[in-house]
Amino acid sequence: MWCGNLERFIETPEIKPVIDKWFVVASLTVQEIGGNEVMAQAGGAFAGLPFFAFLDETGKTIANSTRPGGGSAAIRNIGHPVQPQEVDWFLAMVKKAAPTISPDEILVLENWLRTQKK
């Protein structure tokens, strides 16, 4: 369910242009050969699903969906951001991965996430 919600968010007509402008989206199935290894390299070992990361052009992790804080990685993984602290972390990730993204583009992402049906 949450993986599908994240995919639908990325493909939403008002969100897709912002995502496509700043990022290349690549999906993988962690249960397939190599998927768990890629997830672990991006810092997502034991993080739960959906897990996502922003990588630079060399494949180095810029930020991932595991927020800092106490508890296990699975508890700290925001998955598809819904709760206020999850949305906050997602927006921080975006700003770190795309430092020149405009405030208007951030607002498009934020408004959609904060008003989505929960």
Secondary structure, 3 states (H helix, E strand, C coil): CHHHHHHHHHHCCCCHHHHHHHCCCCCCCCCCCCHHHHHHHCCCCCCCCCCCEEECCCCCEEEECECCCCCCHHHHECCCCCCHHHHHHHHHHHHHHCCCCCHHHHHHHHHHHHHCCC
